[in-house]
């Protein structure tokens, strides 16, 4: 059985003080073994959040990392730095990183491989734009991103990866892929992993859906066969996140 994983991507929101306040509110409402719960604050808030989650069932992730261990990479953070800070998860290849900061399939793959090496749980994002969907290219785009991300990842390491399907046209727009659309693409992702490895590996990999997930649509989405969780944006910045985590599919 794949344990569902719901992760909150806070993006560039919340100072350390604001992050403490949010976690103090959430941690009293989140106490479940049914779902793996993760929050991904800004780098400057990681320390404060880790202090606040001590003794809770909430894990902490980062929103990005570099694929080198160290070096002349101004403004970057290494996997070792994240591990030392107490981080357990890392988001890799979010569409905003690809769009605004020139992330490529190649750098996404390098980061994923490094995260596994450093025993971080990578949450690797894939997804198509509205133009690509309207052109009927969504299956090609998403499956190619999955193949590129898992390049050189062994069959024993592949199940350690979480894949987040985030259609770019549904991120922060209020638009949500229907549960059927999301399930269809997550099914393609699982089939692609099976083609790369085998059925056992594909059935072990957890696949999230992300894109305007909220307390009103989470139940239906989580009821889909191939959807094992959610990568949540705006709704993770408020009390709604507790309702998401405590969904009843």
ZATI-496188 format. One line per field, with one value per atom (N, C-alpha, C): residue in one letter; atom name; x, y, z. Coordinates in steps of 0.001 Angstrom, whole numbers. Layout:
N
fike: [A	...] $
marlo: [CA	...] $
xx: [X	...] $
yy: [Y	...] $
zz: [Z	...] $
//
This chain:
249
fike: [X	X	X	X	X	X	X	X	X	X	X	X	X	X	X	X	X	X	X	X	X	X	X	X	X	X	X	X	X	X	X	X	X	X	X	X	X	X	X	X	X	X	X	X	X	X	X	X	X	X	X	X	X	X	X	X	X	X	X	X	X	X	X	X	X	X	X	X	X	X	X	X	X	X	X	X	X	X	X	X	X	X	X	X	X	X	X	X	X	X	X	X	X	X	X	X	X	X	X	X	X	X	X	X	X	X	X	X	X	X	X	X	X	X	X	X	X	X	X	X	X	X	X	X	X	X	X	X	X	X	X	X	X	X	X	X	X	X	X	X	X	X	X	X	X	X	X	X	X	X	X	X	X	X	X	X	X	X	X	X	X	X	X	X	X	X	X	X	X	X	X	X	X	X	X	X	X	X	X	X	X	X	X	X	X	X	X	X	X	X	X	X	X	X	X	X	X	X	X	X	X	X	X	X	X	X	X	X	X	X	X	X	X	X	X	X	X	X	X	X	X	X	X	X	X	X	X	X	X	X	X	X	X	X	X	X	X	X	X	X	X	X	X	X	X	X	X	X	X	X	X	X	X	X	X	X	X	X	X	X	X	X	X	X	X	X	X	X	X	X	X	X	X	X	X	X	X	X	X	X	X	X	X	X	X	X	X	X	X	X	X	X	X	X	X	X	X	X	X	X	X	X	X	X	X	X	X	X	X	X	X	X	X	X	X	X	X	X	X	X	X	X	X	X	X	X	X	X	X	X	X	X	X	X	X	X	X	X	X	X	X	X	X	X	X	X	X	X	X	X	X	X	X	X	X	X	X	X	X	X	X	X	X	X	X	X	X	X	X	X	X	X	X	X	X	X	X	X	X	X	X	X	X	X	X	X	X	X	X	X	X	X	X	X	X	X	X	X	X	X	X	X	X	X	X	X	X	X	X	X	X	X	X	X	X	X	X	X	X	X	X	X	X	X	X	X	X	X	X	X	X	X	X	X	X	X	X	X	X	X	X	X	X	X	X	X	X	X	X	X	X	X	X	X	X	X	X	X	X	X	X	X	X	X	X	X	X	X	X	X	X	X	X	X	X	X	X	X	X	X	X	X	X	X	X	X	X	X	X	X	X	X	X	X	X	X	X	X	X	X	X	X	X	X	X	X	X	X	X	X	X	X	X	X	X	X	X	X	X	X	X	X	X	X	X	X	X	X	X	X	X	X	X	X	X	X	X	X	X	X	X	X	X	X	X	X	X	X	X	X	X	X	X	X	X	X	X	X	X	X	X	X	X	X	X	X	X	X	X	X	X	X	X	X	X	X	X	X	X	X	X	X	X	X	X	X	X	X	X	X	X	X	X	X	X	X	X	X	X	X	X	X	X	X	X	X	X	X	X	X	X	X	X	X	X	X	X	X	X	X	X	X	X	X	X	X	X	X	X	X	X	X	X	X	X	X	X	X	X	X	X	X	X	X	X	X	X	X	X	X	X	X	X	X	X	X	X	X	X	X	X	X	X	X	X	X	X	X	X	X	X	X	X	X	X	X	X	X	X	X	X	X	X	X	X	X	X	X	X	X	X	X	X	X	X	X	X	X	X	X	X	X	X	X	X	X	X	X	X	X	X	X	X	X	X	X	X	X	X	X	X	X	X	X	X	X	X	X	X	X	X	X	X	X	X	X	X	X	X	X	X	X	X	X	X	X	X] $
marlo: [N	CA	C	N	CA	C	N	CA	C	N	CA	C	N	CA	C	N	CA	C	N	CA	C	N	CA	C	N	CA	C	N	CA	C	N	CA	C	N	CA	C	N	CA	C	N	CA	C	N	CA	C	N	CA	C	N	CA	C	N	CA	C	N	CA	C	N	CA	C	N	CA	C	N	CA	C	N	CA	C	N	CA	C	N	CA	C	N	CA	C	N	CA	C	N	CA	C	N	CA	C	N	CA	C	N	CA	C	N	CA	C	N	CA	C	N	CA	C	N	CA	C	N	CA	C	N	CA	C	N	CA	C	N	CA	C	N	CA	C	N	CA	C	N	CA	C	N	CA	C	N	CA	C	N	CA	C	N	CA	C	N	CA	C	N	CA	C	N	CA	C	N	CA	C	N	CA	C	N	CA	C	N	CA	C	N	CA	C	N	CA	C	N	CA	C	N	CA	C	N	CA	C	N	CA	C	N	CA	C	N	CA	C	N	CA	C	N	CA	C	N	CA	C	N	CA	C	N	CA	C	N	CA	C	N	CA	C	N	CA	C	N	CA	C	N	CA	C	N	CA	C	N	CA	C	N	CA	C	N	CA	C	N	CA	C	N	CA	C	N	CA	C	N	CA	C	N	CA	C	N	CA	C	N	CA	C	N	CA	C	N	CA	C	N	CA	C	N	CA	C	N	CA	C	N	CA	C	N	CA	C	N	CA	C	N	CA	C	N	CA	C	N	CA	C	N	CA	C	N	CA	C	N	CA	C	N	CA	C	N	CA	C	N	CA	C	N	CA	C	N	CA	C	N	CA	C	N	CA	C	N	CA	C	N	CA	C	N	CA	C	N	CA	C	N	CA	C	N	CA	C	N	CA	C	N	CA	C	N	CA	C	N	CA	C	N	CA	C	N	CA	C	N	CA	C	N	CA	C	N	CA	C	N	CA	C	N	CA	C	N	CA	C	N	CA	C	N	CA	C	N	CA	C	N	CA	C	N	CA	C	N	CA	C	N	CA	C	N	CA	C	N	CA	C	N	CA	C	N	CA	C	N	CA	C	N	CA	C	N	CA	C	N	CA	C	N	CA	C	N	CA	C	N	CA	C	N	CA	C	N	CA	C	N	CA	C	N	CA	C	N	CA	C	N	CA	C	N	CA	C	N	CA	C	N	CA	C	N	CA	C	N	CA	C	N	CA	C	N	CA	C	N	CA	C	N	CA	C	N	CA	C	N	CA	C	N	CA	C	N	CA	C	N	CA	C	N	CA	C	N	CA	C	N	CA	C	N	CA	C	N	CA	C	N	CA	C	N	CA	C	N	CA	C	N	CA	C	N	CA	C	N	CA	C	N	CA	C	N	CA	C	N	CA	C	N	CA	C	N	CA	C	N	CA	C	N	CA	C	N	CA	C	N	CA	C	N	CA	C	N	CA	C	N	CA	C	N	CA	C	N	CA	C	N	CA	C	N	CA	C	N	CA	C	N	CA	C	N	CA	C	N	CA	C	N	CA	C	N	CA	C	N	CA	C	N	CA	C	N	CA	C	N	CA	C	N	CA	C	N	CA	C	N	CA	C	N	CA	C	N	CA	C	N	CA	C	N	CA	C	N	CA	C	N	CA	C	N	CA	C	N	CA	C	N	CA	C	N	CA	C	N	CA	C	N	CA	C	N	CA	C	N	CA	C	N	CA	C	N	CA	C	N	CA	C	N	CA	C	N	CA	C	N	CA	C	N	CA	C	N	CA	C	N	CA	C	N	CA	C	N	CA	C	N	CA	C	N	CA	C	N	CA	C	N	CA	C	N	CA	C	N	CA	C	N	CA	C	N	CA	C	N	CA	C	N	CA	C	N	CA	C	N	CA	C	N	CA	C	N	CA	C	N	CA	C	N	CA	C	N	CA	C	N	CA	C	N	CA	C	N	CA	C	N	CA	C	N	CA	C	N	CA	C	N	CA	C	N	CA	C] $
xx: [836	0	870	498	1254	652	1467	965	812	-364	-548	400	828	1707	1141	868	364	1411	1898	2969	2504	2823	2500	3709	3589	4663	4355	5068	4794	5319	6154	6727	7413	7407	8106	7137	6697	5748	6184	5861	6063	7508	7646	8897	9026	10157	10341	9289	9021	8022	6635	6287	4990	4886	6008	6026	5763	6356	6109	4622	4025	2610	1750	2048	1267	1414	2637	2858	2207	2271	1627	128	-464	-1885	-2164	-1313	-1557	-1253	-200	267	-739	-1588	-2607	-3795	-3856	-4962	-4532	-3220	-2699	-2081	-2748	-2266	-2803	-2166	-2671	-1524	-1787	-825	-1241	-2422	-2961	-2223	-1741	-1117	248	1221	2528	2384	2648	2417	3752	3876	5125	4806	5616	5542	6898	6863	8091	8186	8810	8931	10114	10284	11465	12704	13868	15120	15296	14953	15189	14242	13166	12198	12353	13235	13371	13705	14663	15068	13913	13159	12026	10968	10689	9662	10097	11370	11852	11754	12029	11864	10403	9497	8078	7446	7966	7329	7859	8827	9391	8284	8280	7275	5957	5867	4649	4855	3818	3903	4058	4600	4815	6282	6567	7936	8211	9498	9884	10658	10283	10974	11475	12404	12896	12266	12316	11682	12635	13909	14901	16234	17192	18572	19450	20757	21698	22156	22626	23062	24536	25287	26688	26758	27806	27966	28372	29152	29626	30224	30609	31267	30813	31250	30966	29592	28553	27175	26403	26657	26088	24569	24087	22650	22055	22881	22359	22535	21826	21851	22135	23019	23368	22522	22520	21792	22335	23659	24254	23775	23634	23147	21716	20909	19519	19451	20249	20263	20684	21722	22210	21134	20330	19269	18099	18040	16954	15877	16134	15175	15168	13980	13837	13404	12803	12233	12739	12662	12998	12178	11558	10836	11855	11705	12648	11877	12321	11777	10377	9988	8665	8582	7396	7235	7709	7577	8056	9573	10237	11705	12085	11325	11617	11357	10264	9866	10732	10981	11657	13159	13634	15035	15771	15222	15903	16233	15407	15588	15296	16069	15885	15681	15268	15145	16479	17582	18911	19240	18976	19284	18325	17091	16135	16643	17123	17666	18879	19773	20966	20585	19598	19149	18479	17667	16991	18007	18988	20033	20784	21103	21826	20957	19670	18775	18734	18635	18617	19934	21028	22354	22445	21852	21926	20763	19973	18860	17749	17591	16429	15345	14091	12989	12695	12983	12705	11242	10652	9306	9506	9516	9867	8601	8576	7367	7413	6274	6113	4757	4612	3327	3405	2254	2189	1558	1853	1242	-131	-893	-2199	-2048	-1054	-827	-526	291	639	-573	-1414	-2630	-3572	-3767	-4685	-4191	-2861	-2281	-2248	-2771	-2798	-1456	-550	818	1057	3	228	863	447	1008	2487	2841	4242	5102	4625	5389	5638	4574	4683	5513	5265	6024	7501	7806	9212	9894	9156	9718	10005	9110	9303	10532	10646	11792	13102	13112	14327	14670	13649	13883	14480	14000	14437	15683	16275	17480	18572	19158	20249	19821	18523	18027	17742	18293	18145	16730	16401	15097	14900	15983	15861	15669	16139	16007	14733	14211	13048	11858	11537	10384	10566	11783	12039	11591	11291	10919	9403	8996	7594	7460	6508	6257	5029	5159	4014	3587	2374	1838	1152	1696	1135	926	-291	-540	-326	559	951	-264	-1223	-2409	-3325	-3056	-3903	-3205	-1979	-1222	-1534	-2164	-2448	-3474	-4193	-5156	-6583	-6765	-8119	-8734	-8095	-8551	-7958	-8728	-8249	-8547	-7581	-7881	-8998	-9902	-10938	-10261	-10946	-10359	-10046	-10872	-10634	-9394	-9219	-8018	-6765	-6813	-5660	-5334	-6356	-6158	-5579	-6044	-5529	-4031	-3592	-2171	-1348	-1846	-1117	-997	-1997	-1917	-823	-704	381	1737	1847	3110	3459	2477	2749	3105	2434	2754	4164	4567	5912	6963	6725	7665	7710	6564	6544	7356	7243	8024	9521	9898	11314	11870	11020	11460	10603	9628	8684	7436	6480	5217	5402	6288	6512	7005	7950	8472	7384	6655	5640	4538	4225	3182	3671	4989	5561	5734	5867	6098	4811	4931	3777	3677	2457	2214	1211	1627	749	104	-1014	-1572	-1417	-1083	-982	-1584	-2221	-2819	-4149	-4115	-5335	-6103	-5359	-6007	-6501	-7724	-8277	-9177	-9735	-10542	-11807	-12228	-13453	-13247	-12029	-11815	-10869	-10276	-9266	-9857	-11078	-11664	-11787	-12321	-12517	-11185	-10228	-8919	-8238	-8295	-7618	-8316	-9532	-10241	-9830	-9001	-8570	-7489	-7502	-6618	-5134	-4745	-3317	-2847	-3721	-3336	-3088	-1852	-1423	-1145	-1642	-1383	-1537	-1109	-1257	-62	325	1291	471	380	-589	126	-398	182	-516	-1373	-2015	-2743	-3414	-4192	-3313	-2014	-1118	-664	-1028	-604	-1636	-2665	-3715	-4285	-5264	-5827	-6428	-6784	-7351	-6458	-5152	-4230	-4544	-4952	-5326	-6526	-7476	-8648	-8244	-7286	-6777	-6171	-5321	-4621	-5603	-6658	-7645	-8814	-8556	-9605	-10158	-11343	-11954	-12395	-11517	-11820	-12747] $
yy: [-1203	0	1252	2210	3472	4446	4940	5891	7251	7858	9176	10208	11152	12222	13565	14429	15767	16777	17563	18525	19936	20857	22262	23016	23581	24397	25860	26440	27808	28859	28424	29345	30529	31726	32848	33609	32912	33473	33108	33952	33753	34037	35053	35266	34172	34097	33085	33240	34478	34714	34300	34626	34240	32720	32092	30634	29960	30490	29949	30019	31162	31355	30350	30140	29202	27778	27367	26006	25804	26797	26687	26458	27061	26874	25488	25067	23812	22576	22633	21399	20850	21676	21200	20562	20752	20221	19040	18781	17706	16630	15502	14381	13104	12683	11531	10629	9340	8373	7917	8377	7956	8618	9837	10643	11129	11103	11711	13206	14036	15472	16212	17107	17851	19325	20203	21625	22045	22899	23336	24856	25377	26824	27380	28694	29320	28881	29035	28642	29342	30637	31400	31014	30297	29888	28434	27696	26264	26010	26757	26547	26751	27814	28118	27029	26560	25535	24214	23858	22605	22642	23780	23913	23703	24281	24231	22855	22066	20775	19649	19926	18874	18186	16867	16102	15945	16489	16363	15340	15137	14207	14956	16162	16986	16945	16712	16737	18048	18330	19589	19320	20056	19972	21331	21328	22563	22686	23893	24148	23981	23777	23679	23311	22875	22665	22570	22729	22582	21134	20731	19351	19137	20220	20072	20119	19517	19489	20851	21592	22914	23597	24872	25552	26977	27561	28964	29082	28898	28977	29933	31204	32244	32114	32147	32101	30711	29681	28313	27608	26496	25691	24240	23584	22201	21218	19971	18922	18738	18793	18634	19717	20933	22034	21765	21230	20915	19795	18757	17629	18102	18921	19430	20262	20966	21804	20974	19700	18836	18582	18980	18793	17325	16806	15408	15284	16350	16310	17509	17422	18585	18555	19686	19833	20090	19388	19513	19768	20766	20989	21554	22315	22954	23811	23933	24667	26113	26696	28077	28133	27083	27009	26816	26005	25777	27047	27745	28915	30138	30427	31683	31547	30337	30173	29146	28913	28128	26694	26105	24683	23882	22845	21978	20536	19683	18266	17721	18213	17734	18139	19400	19823	19179	18970	18278	16876	16185	14839	14848	15796	15871	16116	16975	17270	16041	15341	14159	13093	12863	11876	12272	13562	14046	13905	14220	14099	12662	11706	10296	9923	10382	10098	10600	11739	12364	11956	10978	10424	11445	12381	13269	12652	12893	12409	13464	13173	14164	14144	15332	15500	16179	15389	15917	16278	17507	18038	17887	17504	17429	18029	18500	19058	19860	19989	20667	22046	22895	24224	24130	25214	25246	25072	25730	25627	24190	23517	22127	21208	21461	20639	20876	22148	22452	21885	21683	21102	19575	18997	17548	16935	17738	17266	16845	16875	16685	15337	14278	12962	12901	13421	13420	14247	15445	16342	15701	15212	14676	13394	12480	11224	11461	12416	12730	13347	14173	14751	13661	12696	11588	10768	10435	9652	10381	11690	12475	12548	12714	12843	11567	10407	9128	8556	9305	8830	8480	7302	6825	6560	6481	6118	4610	3889	2435	2026	791	271	228	88	68	1468	2486	3869	4547	4097	4761	4898	3879	4027	5098	5594	6653	8019	8083	9347	9541	10768	11157	11996	11680	12457	13331	14614	15530	15987	15584	16069	17400	18453	19795	20421	20336	21036	22531	23114	24512	25436	25087	25936	25930	25040	24971	25460	25962	26390	27845	28070	29427	30164	29440	30090	29920	29037	28715	27617	27322	26220	24923	23879	22581	21571	20707	19608	18791	18297	17429	16187	15524	14314	13292	13263	12320	12713	14026	14484	14178	14482	14242	12758	11934	10486	9940	10458	9984	10222	11444	11763	11004	10889	10126	8663	8164	6805	6694	7715	7718	7715	8489	8553	7181	6523	5192	4191	4269	3372	3620	4891	5237	4643	4736	4169	2650	2035	584	199	989	728	866	1813	2034	972	462	-498	-1760	-1884	-2994	-2613	-3518	-3218	-3001	-3767	-3638	-2249	-1738	-391	653	517	1523	1569	420	377	917	1063	1571	3087	3675	5122	5886	6900	7730	8908	9167	10243	11221	12474	13520	14273	14928	15913	17282	18271	19640	20598	21640	22630	23083	24100	24638	23580	22717	21743	22489	22173	22824	21847	22321	21449	20957	21649	21270	20172	20084	19083	17946	18031	17034	15632	15513	14184	13425	14106	13446	13089	14009	13736	12552	12524	11466	10118	10134	8889	8194	8861	8279	7211	6188	5025	5386	6283	6564	7837	8501	9732	9411	9627	9225	10414	11580	12740	14024	15109	16418	17295	18116	19185	20465	21102	22180	23518	24505	25843	26748	27635	28663	28147	27012	26483	25995	25825	25371	26516	27735	28914	29349	28536	28899	27649	27858	26767	25669	26008	25032	23805	23998	22892	21711	22019	20965	20176	20882	20209	19304	19754	18928	17639	17789	16633	15657	16181	15340	14953	14903	14543	13162	12904	11574	11104	10381	9897	8689] $
zz: [0	0	0	-853	-905	109	1012	2006	1354	1403	790	1393	569	1029	560	1500	1197	1641	702	983	665	1537	1324	821	-365	-947	-647	303	730	-241	-1181	-2176	-1460	-2041	-1398	-498	546	1509	2924	3865	5299	5754	6575	7284	8342	9008	10046	11145	11542	12590	12123	10884	10335	10191	9841	9702	11044	12094	13437	13780	13505	13814	13065	11791	10983	11503	11793	12275	13633	14488	15799	15648	14644	14387	13800	12868	12163	13002	13795	14437	15446	15974	16900	16181	14863	14068	13199	13163	12316	13196	13283	14081	13464	12396	11654	11216	11224	10687	9296	8876	7574	6415	6666	5609	6066	5160	5412	5120	6107	5992	5942	4974	4774	4539	5108	4764	4207	3191	2523	2593	3650	3807	3021	3095	2501	3270	2643	3296	4648	4712	5938	7066	6737	7753	8175	7527	7809	9279	9824	11213	12179	11981	12859	12767	11548	11363	11999	11835	12417	13946	14532	15987	16395	15619	15978	15765	14808	14511	15389	16236	17080	17887	17816	18536	17805	16577	15783	14666	13872	12735	11415	11497	10305	9922	8638	8133	7426	7216	6576	5291	4251	2974	2545	1608	986	-390	-935	-2231	-3410	-3117	-4186	-3558	-4368	-3936	-5174	-4969	-6080	-6168	-7344	-7527	-7194	-6934	-6509	-4984	-4437	-2981	-2418	-3192	-2768	-3988	-3821	-4932	-5125	-6227	-6531	-7190	-6391	-6886	-5986	-6188	-5331	-5229	-3995	-3761	-3704	-3885	-3905	-2563	-2391	-1175	-1570	-830	-1155	-354	-802	-97	1313	1470	2798	3758	3262	4101	4553	3658	3997	5027	4818	5749	7133	7187	8474	9182	8398	8969	9486	9085	9539	8510	7269	6179	5743	5416	4977	3516	2960	1611	821	-505	-1329	-2622	-2926	-4193	-5301	-6397	-7513	-8809	-9559	-10896	-10948	-9921	-9974	-11234	-11802	-13070	-12958	-11759	-11585	-11656	-11182	-11309	-12782	-13479	-14893	-15705	-15369	-16146	-15877	-14589	-14229	-14005	-13723	-13347	-14210	-15391	-16420	-16013	-15145	-14837	-16099	-16311	-17476	-17012	-17929	-17590	-17084	-17634	-17230	-15793	-15437	-14066	-13066	-13477	-12612	-12297	-13307	-13116	-12186	-12380	-11518	-10068	-9859	-8496	-7867	-8647	-8138	-7719	-8556	-8246	-6977	-6841	-5658	-4412	-4518	-3372	-2860	-3775	-3384	-2703	-3282	-2710	-1267	-999	329	1235	773	1552	1847	920	938	59	389	-441	-1499	-2777	-3820	-4230	-4321	-4873	-6217	-7278	-8600	-9363	-9874	-10515	-12031	-12584	-14042	-14389	-15613	-16002	-17285	-17937	-19233	-19110	-20070	-20131	-20800	-20732	-21374	-22884	-23458	-24909	-25313	-24502	-24806	-24685	-23687	-23540	-24707	-25082	-26178	-27499	-27592	-28806	-28749	-27655	-27526	-27212	-26633	-26384	-24935	-24100	-22666	-22322	-23013	-22697	-23048	-24201	-24627	-23686	-23343	-22473	-21117	-20502	-19146	-19115	-20031	-20004	-20310	-21170	-21445	-20223	-19476	-18263	-17226	-17120	-16177	-16577	-17844	-18320	-18052	-18292	-18066	-16587	-15747	-14304	-13725	-14169	-13604	-14296	-15199	-15897	-14877	-15032	-14166	-12728	-12473	-11144	-11151	-10190	-10157	-9761	-10046	-9676	-8170	-7418	-5958	-5396	-6122	-5654	-6156	-7282	-7884	-6928	-6108	-5208	-4129	-3963	-2982	-3497	-4793	-5438	-5374	-5074	-5187	-6457	-7303	-8516	-8285	-8583	-8450	-9839	-10242	-11513	-11265	-11850	-11703	-13081	-13614	-14881	-14669	-15444	-15236	-15295	-16128	-16298	-15076	-14114	-12922	-11657	-11789	-10612	-10299	-9172	-8723	-9559	-10413	-11304	-10801	-9838	-9398	-10249	-11399	-12248	-11698	-11727	-11281	-12377	-12650	-13555	-12917	-13718	-13155	-12579	-11673	-11085	-12176	-13223	-14330	-15129	-15380	-16098	-15292	-13989	-13129	-13052	-12907	-12826	-14124	-15252	-16543	-16653	-16314	-16447	-15409	-14192	-13171	-13586	-14292	-14836	-15889	-16746	-17738	-17042	-15976	-15233	-14678	-14079	-13508	-14602	-15741	-16856	-17383	-17418	-17884	-16949	-15655	-14683	-14818	-15091	-15303	-16533	-17596	-18807	-18543	-17680	-17374	-16423	-15540	-14525	-14621	-13743	-13795	-12998	-12962	-12289	-10798	-10187	-8746	-8395	-9174	-8929	-9163	-10263	-10594	-9536	-8956	-7931	-6587	-6446	-5193	-5215	-6400	-6508	-6197	-5354	-5016	-5979	-6438	-7401	-6802	-6699	-6177	-7332	-7015	-7933	-7288	-8080	-7583	-8590	-8106	-8999	-8447	-7577	-6958	-6177	-5475	-4581	-3349	-2927	-1743	-989	123	974	266	-776	-1474	-2518	-3068	-4129	-3731	-2529	-2165	-2031	-1498	-1304	-2617	-3623	-4919	-5562	-5499	-6088	-5402	-4076	-3334	-3489	-4009	-4244	-5537	-6349	-7614	-7386	-8221	-8038	-8067	-8963	-9149	-8472	-7710	-7015	-5544	-5118	-3778	-2867	-3243	-2407	-3195	-2573	-3200	-2876	-3839	-3614	-3639	-2481	-2264	-2193	-2921	-2905	-1923	-2436	-1623	-401	-535	586	1733	1483	2555	3451	3079	3833	4871	5041	5988	6646	7491	8281	7411	6174	5238	5074	5253	5037	5976	7189	8125	7617	7012	6436	5287	4494	3385	3914	4914	5475	6100	6684	7371	6472	5167	4211	4515	4009	4143	2772	2116	759	836] $
//
